[in-house]
Amino acid sequence: VLGDLNAQLGKVGKDEDHIVGPFLFGKTINNKTMTKIKELLMEYCMTHNLQVANTFFDYPTDSLISYFGMGVKPMDEIAPTKFSQIDHILALQ
């Protein structure tokens, strides 16, 4: 599954380390809606034995970003408060 899943993954939970790899942009989630989306994605991955494959590969930070907030210019300094990684690739474990 490849797509714009709109899920900020944030900090990896203790039961999520087999689903989400160590290479994430940003370790916090910006709001409650994004927290719910992450929970739904984790549940979907657990149910279907999937992992977020793009989080298991080490890429430069600027390659991880797939969203920037309102008023942010693409060339602004990269910071988790302005940019997010919300597009993901799901693959069988």
GIVEN-V41530 format. One line per field, one symbol per residue. ss: DSSP state (A for helix, B for strand, O for the rest). psi: psi as a letter, one per 20 degrees, with the letter a starting at -180 (. if undefined). Layout:
# GIVEN-V41530
ss = ???
psi = ???
This chain:
# GIVEN-V41530
ss = OBBBOOOOOOOOOOOOOOOBOOOOOOOOOOOAAAAAAAAAAAAAAAAOOBBBAAAAOOOOAAAAOOBBOOOOOOOOOOOOOOBBOOBBBBBBO
psi = ppanikophbpprhjiiigpainqppjqphrhghgggggggggggghjlqqnhijjpoqqgiihpjpqrpipqhjrppqhihqqoiprppqq.
